Amino acid sequence: MQIHKRVLNQMIKKNLLPIILILILISHLDICFSGEWKDQSFDTDLDVRDIWGSSASDVYAVGDNGTIYHYDGNSWTLVVVGRERLNSVWCKSPQDVYAVGDNGTIYHYDGNSWTSMNSGTDQNLNAVYGGSPTNLIAVGDNGTILYYNGIEWSVQESGTQENLNSISSIPIAWLVVGDNRTYIGSWQGVWSDSPYQLETGSNLNGMGGGYIVGDEGVIYNYISYPMQSGTSQDLNDAWGGSGGVSAFIVGDCGTILHYDDTLWSAMATGTDKNLYGIWGSVGNYDLFAVGEDGTILYYDGRAEKDESDDFGDSCEYATQVNINSTVEGKINFENDHDFFLIDVPSSGVLTIYTTGNTDTQLFIYDSDYSPSCDWTGQVGSGGPGDNFLYKKTFSEPHTFYISIMAMFGATGDYTLHVEFKNCDDAVPVDINTSSVISFDTGGVEFYSINLPHPGTLRAYTTGDDYTYGTIYSSDCSYMETGITFGSKKNFFKERYFSERTIYLAVSYKSLAEYPGSFTLHVEFPPDDAVSLFYAKPSYGYAGGDLHVTIYGKNTDFDIGTTVSFLSSGITVNSTTVNSPTKLISQITIDSEAVEKYCDVVVNTLDGNQIIETNAFKTYANNSTTTSVPETSTTTSAGETYNPPTGGGGGSSGSSNETGFYVMDESIDLGTAFSRWTFIIGTSAQGKAVEWETGKVTYNKGTGWITSVGPSSGVATYDRPDIVTVKVKREGFVPGIYTAEIPVTSNGEDASVLVRMEIESPLPVPDPEPECVSSSECNDDIFCNGEELCVSRKCIGGETPCSDEDICMEDLDQCWGVEKLTDLSLQKTIRKPGIRSQKCLWLVIGSEEMNNFDGPASTVDITGPEENSRGVTIDPARDALKAWDFILVPVCVEKDAGAGKWTVKIQTDVTNTEKPYKEFIESVFSVK
C-alpha cells in the first residue's frame, strides 16, 4: 500500500501529533541481487536528508517536516515527530537513536518512543555523530557545536562563524567540515583549525570513511590529499573505506561514486534526484542512499560476492570459533571479509594469528554482541611471514568479533589459530631460581609461584626478546601488568604478596618478535631474613642536602646504628633511629657528583651489617643559572596586558624588527599552583613572530615540569600566544626548584625562569600497634583461616582449603569442585513466530558421567545481558536425567532477548569420602 504525497502532506499540515504512525508496507520488494541500485522511494515531495543504522535490519532515515523512516530488513515505516526539518540521524543500537534538525531540534528514541531534548540553541543543526551514547557531537549553522555527555547537551566554542555541515572522528580527535572550506578539529575538547588544511574555496558538505566531499566534485581524504572525482556535481556525503571495505560518495543529480582503491567511478542509479546521505552495513553488503522527493535507493553488495565464499561476511553471520582451535579459511575475492565470533571464557591471554602464504590482516569489532558491530580501529598485522599476529590480555570473560581479509586485494588460503592460556596452563616455578624458557608460536607462557609466607616477590626476565609480564592472584583474577622494565627488552616486577600462590604470564612485548627464549628469575627472601626494604627518596642531586629514610625488615635498629652510602661524594651528617625498622639520615651530595648507583649499608651495635644494593642514585646538576631582568613584570594567567613598545625578552635587550617580547620572564608557582602561563607576542604592527621553546634546563631536580604548550607558534600584534607551564610535586624532596625554558624566534631569543617550592611535610607519628597477641586478631570465620599477630600487626589467615576447593563456611568443610565439559545437542532455539510462547526440552550432555539427581540439583538460566528476559524453566515440568543426558524444560517467549543464553547446573555430591560440587555449563543461542 502507498499513500499519495498530497494526502501525506495534508496529514502533516494538520499537525496530527504527538505522533502519527503511518505504516507503509512495501509489498513484494523484489530486491534483486544483480548489484544494481534498487528504488525503494516514497511517493512524496518531502526530501530525505540523512540515513544511519545499527544493522542492516535496523536503519533510520530523516527528512523534511519531522519525518523519520525506519527499515526492519523487510519494509519501511514512517513516523512524523514534529514540523521542523530533520537533517541528520545517528544510532548505536535500536534503543539509542538521535536525530537533529532546524532551530536546535534534537529527538531521542529509546526503543519505544521519540522524545524531544533540550539543545540549548535555536541554530539549525546539520549533523550528529557519536563515539558512544555518552559521547556525542552535533554541529550546525554559525559555528554551532554541541556536546552530549549522556545527561545533557552543552555548547562548545568552535572558533568559527561558518556553517558546519558534517562531523566524523579519527582515533584521537573529532573532525568537522563546513562552508568556505572550514575544516576544524578537537583535541582534548579544544576546537581549532585542523593541521590538515584544504586548498579549496568550495563548501564542504560531508565526510565519512576517511573522505571529505564538497561542491563541484571536491574529494579529499582526511589528510588533505586531493582526489579526482570525475564529476562537477556537488557531492554531499561519503561512506565506507574503513576496515578494508569499499567507499561510496553521493551527490546531486543521482550521482553515486565508487572507489576501488585506484580511482573513483560513477555508478548507474536510475535517478536524477539529488542524493544527500548514504549508509552501509558492515562489509558494505547492504547500502542505502537517500535524497530529494522521498528518494531511497538500496544496493545489495552480495551480488559481487563469490557464491563459494566459505564464511559469513558480517557479524550477523559470523562463525563461532572455539579457543585453542584452528580453522581453514579462504579469501575468495577482493575485499572478502571472513567474520568470526570468539568467546574468551575468563581472565588470561588470547593470541590470534594466521599461517599460510596469503598476506592477511585482522580487524577487531565491538564486543558483547553489540548490534552496531563497529570496527574498533584495532588492526592486527605483522605476524610471521605474510600473516598477522594479535595478542591481548583479558581481566574477565569477553565476547567480540573479528574479520580477516587479504592485503592489497589478494586472494588465497589461510589457517586461523585461536590460542588462549590462563592459570590452568601454568607451569610451576620454584622461588629463588632461574629458568631458561622457550616461547612457542603463540608467544605466551603461564607460571605458578608458591610463596611459603607473606613477602616481597621479585620477578624479571633477561634475554634478547621483548617480554611483558602480567600478574594474576590465586583465583586467577587479573591483578596488574608489569610495566616497569628492566635492562634491554625485559620486564621487572616487584610486589608484596600475602597470598600463597600467584600466577605470572610472560608474553611478547612486541608483535614483531617471534619464537625465541628468555630467562625467568624468581626471587623471594626467607621469612626471617634481615634486610632493607628501600630508601626514600631513592635519589638525590649534586650539591643537595636532604633527609633519606631507610626502612628495614626484621631489623632491630637501636641508638648507635650507623648508615653509610658506598659511593664517593655522599657525606652522612647524622642518623636518627626512629623505630626498630626505620632510620633517618641527613646527607650532603657533593656538587661534582655524577649519575651513579650506590649501595646503602647499615651497621647495628650487635655487629650485623645489612646491605641494600643500588638503593640510592645520585644525579649530576649540569644546569646554569640565568639572571632575571629587573624590569620583568609578573602577570597572572587570564589578566589583561599591554604589549611592550620596544624589543623585549632578548638577551641583548636591543630593538628588533619583529618587536618580539616575552611576558613573564619569571614565573613563581610557589607552593600551591600546578600551572601558570606566560605570553609571547610582537609589538610591531603588521609583523609576525615565529617562535618555539627548547629543552628545559633544570637548576634543581629534573622532570618536575611536565609540559610546556604549545611548544611553537606564530604570534601577531593582535593575537599573541599564551604558553602554559604545568608542574608536578609528587616524588620530589622539599626545597626550592628552578628551571629555565629557552624561547627562540625569528626576532630575538629569550628565556623564562620557573620557580616552584615544595614544603617539608609534617612528621607522621608511628601508628599504634594493632595487636599484642594473635587472639586479638581472631574473627571466628572458618574460611579465612587463622589470623596471627606479627610485628604488632594483624596478618590475615590462610584459607584451610586448597585453590581447587570451595570453602563451606556453614559446614566448616572444604568441598571439591568438578566441572564437566558440555556437549549440548541444541545450539540454537528460534523464537516462536505466531504463538506467544513455545516450550521444549533442552538436551544437555557431558563427556563424563554426571551426578544430576532432580531435587538434589539446581538449574539456572541467564541471558546475554543482566536484564535479559523471555527464557525460563518450565514450572510445569521437572528436569530429567536419561542415560548420560540431562533434559531441561525451557519456555521461550516471543519477545525473548536474542543472543547467547547459559544454563548452569549444580549438583551437591555428598555420598563420597570428600563431598564436592559438580558443575555443568551449557550455552545455546536464541534467534
Salt bridges, closest charged atoms under 4 A:
ASP47 OD2 - ARG49 NH2 3.22
ASP58 OD1 - HIS70 NE2 2.89
ASP64 OD1 - ARG49 NE 3.10
ASP96 OD1 - HIS108 NE2 2.84
ASP102 OD2 - ARG85 NE 3.67
ASP286 OD2 - ARG302 NH1 3.11
ASP293 OD2 - LYS273 NZ 2.91
ASP300 OD1 - ARG302 NH1 3.55
ASP309 OD2 - LYS305 NZ 3.69
ASP313 OD2 - LYS305 NZ 3.01
ASP343 OD1 - LYS900 NZ 3.01
ASP366 OD2 - LYS92 NZ 3.29
ASP374 OD2 - LYS92 NZ 2.74
ASP440 OD2 - LYS421 NZ 3.09
GLU445 OE1 - LYS421 NZ 3.64
GLU480 OE2 - LYS493 NZ 3.16
GLU480 OE1 - ARG495 NH1 2.64
GLU494 OE2 - ARG458 NE 2.32
ASP527 OD1 - HIS453 ND1 3.53
GLU595 OE2 - LYS617 NZ 3.11
GLU612 OE2 - ARG458 NH2 3.56
ASP668 OD1 - ARG755 NH1 3.15
GLU757 OE1 - ARG755 NH2 3.84
ASP766 OD1 - LYS582 NZ 3.82
GLU798 OE1 - ARG500 NH2 2.76
ASP805 OD2 - LYS914 NZ 2.70
ASP874 OD2 - ARG877 NE 2.97
ASP908 OD1 - LYS917 NZ 3.02
